[in-house]
Amino acid sequence: MFDPEIQIKRNSLELNEAAAELFIRLAHDSINAYRNFSVALSGGSTPRSLYALLASEKYRSSISWELVSFFFGDERAVPPDSDESNYRMAHETLLGPLRISEEQIHRWQTELSNINDAAAIYETDLCKYLERSKRGLDLILLGLGDDAHTASLFPHSPALHEKERLAVANHIEKLNSDRLTMTFPLINSAANIVFLVAGSSKAEAVAQVIEGQNRPDDYPAQMVKPEKGRVTWLLDEDAAALLNQT
């Protein structure tokens, strides 16, 4: 595992520009090497701005988008047209504007009545893709909650210590709800993992995950430790405010 790279930007505009440039570079590298690029998208307000930027005139012609496969790191147990759906947000800001074909989009089947069935189907889809590509996902975009959760891997939730499954339903007791999420075995097999974090509300979590004591049950993002891949933290100044190294 490489030591994580930490980039601190002055504001959200610079943060999104850096994230877009990194996304484009990683896509080019994978497409040049393998003729395809796989990315797991994250939900949240910060990625929304990134996706809109990637779909803008400035970047939309920078990638052969027909060679990109899109996955989702996690999802709420809501219909795909729900305002709370990560898929809907990504479709409105990125996938739709770029006219990405349905064959390239691997979304959680949240319309199913049984959330465990949705997780099993997604895992099967992932396994088939990974078997064809013969490598882990090229890029996984991750956010960070103010409780240091990432994807839908919340503190003290059942999925934290999953060793075999790649995608599971995870009950979040404090939210009294179920989520669908990729697991750490899959996340840690990726070639590149990028945390995109903004805002002062995330500063304590950022400091604990990067510089705090190793307490992964309390700070789940500490479990992002890829075997061979690279981890990059893209932070704005507010999110990085409590780091000693700044």
C-alpha distance (Angstrom), angle and dihedral (degrees) to the residues before:
residue distance angle dihedral
M1 . . .
F2 3.81 . .
D3 3.79 119.5 .
P4 3.79 109.0 -99.4
E5 3.78 118.2 -96.7
I6 3.79 114.6 -131.2
Q7 3.79 120.7 -157.8
I8 3.79 119.5 -177.5
K9 3.80 119.7 -161.9
R10 3.79 127.7 -167.8
N11 3.79 97.8 -124.3
S12 3.79 145.4 -8.5
L13 3.80 92.8 -83.4
E14 3.80 92.9 57.2
L15 3.81 90.2 41.5
N16 3.79 93.0 55.4
E17 3.79 92.8 44.7
A18 3.82 90.5 53.0
A19 3.80 91.4 47.1
A20 3.80 92.1 49.6
E21 3.80 92.5 49.0
L22 3.80 90.9 49.2
F23 3.82 91.6 47.3
I24 3.81 90.8 51.6
R25 3.80 93.2 47.5
L26 3.78 94.2 49.3
A27 3.80 90.9 46.6
H28 3.80 91.2 51.9
D29 3.81 91.6 49.1
S30 3.81 93.4 51.6
I31 3.80 95.1 42.0
N32 3.80 91.1 49.7
A33 3.79 91.6 48.7
Y34 3.81 102.3 36.9
R35 3.81 107.4 10.1
N36 3.80 89.3 -117.8
F37 3.79 141.8 65.5
S38 3.80 128.4 -153.7
V39 3.79 124.3 -159.7
A40 3.79 133.8 177.3
L41 3.79 110.1 -146.9
S42 3.79 126.0 -143.0
G43 3.78 129.2 -141.9
G44 3.79 127.3 -129.7
S45 3.79 140.8 79.9
T46 3.80 97.2 -73.5
P47 3.83 94.7 54.7
R48 3.81 89.2 45.6
S49 3.80 89.0 65.0
L50 3.80 91.2 46.6
Y51 3.80 92.8 51.4
A52 3.79 92.1 49.3
L53 3.81 89.4 51.0
L54 3.81 92.7 49.8
A55 3.80 89.5 51.9
S56 3.81 92.6 48.4
E57 3.79 124.8 103.3
K58 3.79 89.5 -100.5
Y59 3.82 95.2 64.2
R60 3.79 110.7 11.8
S61 3.81 93.0 93.5
S62 3.81 94.4 45.7
I63 3.81 96.3 85.7
S64 3.78 136.3 44.5
W65 3.79 89.4 -120.3
E66 3.81 92.6 -172.8
L67 3.83 86.9 70.4
V68 3.82 94.6 55.7
S69 3.82 124.1 97.2
F70 3.80 116.0 -157.9
F71 3.79 125.6 -150.0
F72 3.81 131.3 169.4
G73 3.78 123.7 -124.9
D74 3.78 92.7 -148.6
E75 3.76 143.5 -14.3
R76 3.77 141.2 -160.3
A77 3.79 118.8 -116.7
V78 3.80 92.4 -105.2
P79 3.80 132.9 113.0
P80 3.81 114.8 -84.4
D81 3.81 91.2 -110.3
S82 3.82 93.3 53.9
D83 3.80 120.1 118.4
E84 3.82 86.1 -125.5
S85 3.81 94.6 55.2
N86 3.80 117.4 113.5
Y87 3.79 87.9 -155.4
R88 3.79 92.5 55.9
M89 3.80 92.1 49.5
A90 3.81 92.2 49.9
H91 3.80 91.5 45.4
E92 3.80 92.9 51.3
T93 3.81 95.0 47.1
L94 3.82 105.6 30.7
L95 3.79 119.5 0.0
G96 3.79 97.3 47.0
P97 3.82 98.1 43.4
L98 3.83 89.8 48.7
R99 3.81 91.7 45.2
I100 3.78 92.8 -128.0
S101 3.80 110.5 -172.7
E102 3.80 119.6 -115.6
E103 3.81 89.6 -119.6
Q104 3.80 88.7 66.6
I105 3.81 95.2 50.3
H106 3.80 120.6 83.6
R107 3.79 107.4 -171.2
W108 3.79 131.7 171.2
Q109 3.82 110.7 -99.0
T110 3.78 93.6 -125.6
E111 3.79 92.7 161.7
L112 3.82 88.7 75.9
S113 3.79 114.9 103.8
N114 3.81 93.5 -132.8
I115 3.79 114.6 61.4
N116 3.81 91.9 -161.5
D117 3.80 89.4 58.0
A118 3.80 89.1 52.5
A119 3.81 90.2 52.6
A120 3.81 92.7 48.0
I121 3.80 92.5 49.7
Y122 3.79 91.3 49.0
E123 3.79 91.4 49.3
T124 3.81 90.5 51.5
D125 3.80 90.1 50.5
L126 3.80 90.9 49.6
C127 3.80 93.0 48.4
K128 3.80 91.8 51.2
Y129 3.78 91.7 49.9
L130 3.80 94.2 46.5
E131 3.80 91.3 47.8
R132 3.80 90.5 53.6
S133 3.79 94.6 45.2
K134 3.83 93.8 41.5
R135 3.81 91.9 -145.0
G136 3.79 140.9 68.4
L137 3.77 123.1 -87.4
D138 3.79 112.6 -65.2
L139 3.80 95.9 -134.1
I140 3.79 135.3 10.7
L141 3.79 116.1 -170.4
L142 3.78 113.6 -152.8
G143 3.77 135.7 -175.0
L144 3.78 127.9 -159.6
G145 3.78 127.3 -130.4
D146 3.77 122.2 -143.8
D147 3.82 85.6 -107.3
A148 3.84 89.8 55.0
H149 3.80 94.9 -107.6
T150 3.77 118.2 144.7
A151 3.80 127.9 -163.0
S152 3.83 99.1 -11.0
L153 3.79 93.5 -46.5
F154 3.79 100.0 122.4
P155 3.82 127.9 -176.8
H156 3.81 112.9 -74.6
S157 3.81 93.0 -1.8
P158 3.83 120.5 144.4
A159 3.82 96.7 -110.4
L160 3.80 96.0 59.7
H161 3.78 94.2 89.5
E162 3.79 99.0 36.3
K163 3.81 106.8 139.2
E164 3.82 104.3 178.0
R165 3.80 112.8 26.3
L166 3.81 119.4 81.5
A167 3.80 96.9 -160.2
V168 3.79 128.5 23.0
A169 3.77 145.3 164.4
N170 3.79 108.1 -107.0
H171 3.80 124.1 -161.8
I172 3.80 112.3 -140.9
E173 3.79 106.2 -156.9
K174 3.80 97.7 -167.7
L175 3.80 90.3 53.7
N176 3.81 93.4 38.9
S177 3.78 88.2 -135.5
D178 3.79 143.0 103.2
R179 3.78 124.9 -116.9
L180 3.77 134.9 -171.2
T181 3.78 116.2 -129.7
M182 3.75 147.1 167.2
T183 3.79 111.1 -116.9
F184 3.78 132.3 -128.7
P185 3.84 94.2 -100.9
L186 3.80 88.1 62.4
I187 3.81 96.1 38.3
N188 3.79 92.0 50.3
S189 3.81 92.2 51.2
A190 3.82 92.2 62.2
A191 3.78 122.3 111.0
N192 3.80 92.0 -136.1
I193 3.79 132.4 18.9
V194 3.79 119.0 -171.2
F195 3.80 123.8 -170.0
L196 3.79 111.8 -157.3
V197 3.80 109.4 -166.0
A198 3.80 132.0 166.8
G199 3.77 137.0 170.1
S200 3.79 139.4 48.9
S201 3.82 91.6 -96.9
K202 3.82 87.8 70.7
A203 3.82 96.9 48.5
E204 3.82 96.8 94.4
A205 3.80 92.4 47.5
V206 3.81 92.1 47.7
A207 3.80 91.5 51.6
Q208 3.80 93.6 47.3
V209 3.79 94.3 48.1
I210 3.80 96.5 45.8
E211 3.81 102.9 32.4
G212 3.81 107.2 10.9
Q213 3.78 131.7 98.0
N214 3.78 115.5 -71.3
R215 3.81 102.2 -94.0
P216 3.81 104.6 142.7
D217 3.78 95.2 169.1
D218 3.80 87.8 59.7
Y219 3.81 95.8 34.8
P220 3.82 106.5 30.5
A221 3.82 96.0 -177.6
Q222 3.82 86.7 70.8
M223 3.81 85.7 75.2
V224 3.80 91.4 68.7
K225 3.80 97.0 105.5
P226 3.80 110.2 141.4
E227 3.78 118.4 -154.9
K228 3.80 94.7 -135.9
G229 3.78 107.1 -8.1
R230 3.77 132.9 98.5
V231 3.80 126.6 -109.7
T232 3.80 119.8 -151.9
W233 3.79 124.8 -174.1
L234 3.80 113.7 -155.9
L235 3.81 107.6 -168.7
D236 3.75 137.1 169.2
E237 3.79 118.2 -133.9
D238 3.80 93.1 -98.9
A239 3.81 93.4 54.5
A240 3.81 91.1 46.2
A241 3.80 95.5 46.1
L242 3.82 96.7 107.9
L243 3.80 98.1 45.1
N244 3.80 113.2 114.7
Q245 3.79 92.8 -146.0
T246 3.78 92.5 62.6
